[in-house]
Amino acid sequence: MLCSVYKSSKKEGMYLYIPKKDDFSDVPSTLLEMFGKPTFVMVMKMEGRKLALVDIEKVKLSLKDDGYFLQLPPPPVNLLDEYKARKSEQ
């Protein structure tokens, strides 16, 4: 299975995976508005691949069922919580 990966022009770390290059027909228009202009990153072979931030099986299932997969950026690190945790360990 191949998929095309696009990055968002509006939100850093947000990626959209679709089964066919430049075919956004299954992606809801509201999602595309929020995503901004998609910038092509690569075509990727899904078999035997491991992704850093998401489960590849979840991506495959979403591509099959929904026609797309949206990868959101990881939540920002709360530096105050980290500081408090370090202080409590001392």
FENPERA-V452147 format. One record per residue. N is the residue number from 1. PHI is phi as a letter, one per 30 degrees, with the letter a starting at -180 (* if undefined). PSI is psi as a letter, one per 20 degrees, with the letter a starting at -180 (999 if undefined). D_LAST is the distance of its C-alpha to the last C-alpha in Angstrom with 1 decimal. Layout:
N:PHI:PSI:D_LAST + N:PHI:PSI:D_LAST
//
This chain:
1:*:p:50.8 + 2:c:q:50.2 + 3:b:q:48.4 + 4:c:q:48.0 + 5:c:p:44.7 + 6:b:q:44.5 + 7:c:q:41.8 + 8:d:q:41.6 + 9:d:i:42.8 + 10:c:h:40.9 + 11:b:o:37.4 + 12:d:p:35.5 + 13:i:j:34.4 + 14:c:p:37.1 + 15:b:q:39.7 + 16:c:p:42.9 + 17:c:p:44.5 + 18:b:q:48.2 + 19:d:h:50.7 + 20:b:p:53.3 + 21:e:p:52.9 + 22:i:j:53.6 + 23:c:n:54.5 + 24:c:j:52.4 + 25:d:h:54.9 + 26:d:i:52.5 + 27:d:p:49.7 + 28:e:q:49.8 + 29:d:h:50.9 + 30:d:h:48.1 + 31:d:g:45.5 + 32:d:h:47.4 + 33:d:g:47.4 + 34:d:h:43.6 + 35:d:h:43.2 + 36:i:a:45.5 + 37:d:o:47.8 + 38:d:p:46.8 + 39:c:o:46.5 + 40:d:p:47.5 + 41:c:g:44.9 + 42:a:r:46.5 + 43:c:p:48.5 + 44:b:p:46.5 + 45:d:p:47.7 + 46:d:h:45.7 + 47:d:p:46.6 + 48:i:j:44.3 + 49:c:q:41.8 + 50:b:p:38.1 + 51:c:q:36.3 + 52:d:g:32.7 + 53:c:i:31.8 + 54:b:q:34.4 + 55:d:p:36.2 + 56:e:h:39.6 + 57:d:h:41.3 + 58:d:h:40.2 + 59:d:g:41.7 + 60:e:g:44.9 + 61:d:g:45.3 + 62:d:h:44.8 + 63:d:g:47.3 + 64:d:g:49.8 + 65:d:g:49.4 + 66:c:h:48.7 + 67:i:j:50.0 + 68:a:r:46.7 + 69:b:p:43.0 + 70:c:o:40.5 + 71:c:o:37.2 + 72:d:q:34.7 + 73:d:q:31.9 + 74:d:q:28.4 + 75:d:q:26.6 + 76:d:q:24.7 + 77:d:p:20.9 + 78:d:n:19.2 + 79:d:h:16.9 + 80:d:g:15.7 + 81:d:g:14.6 + 82:d:g:12.8 + 83:d:g:11.0 + 84:d:g:10.2 + 85:d:g:9.0 + 86:d:h:6.7 + 87:d:h:5.4 + 88:d:h:5.5 + 89:d:i:3.8 + 90:d:999:0.0
//
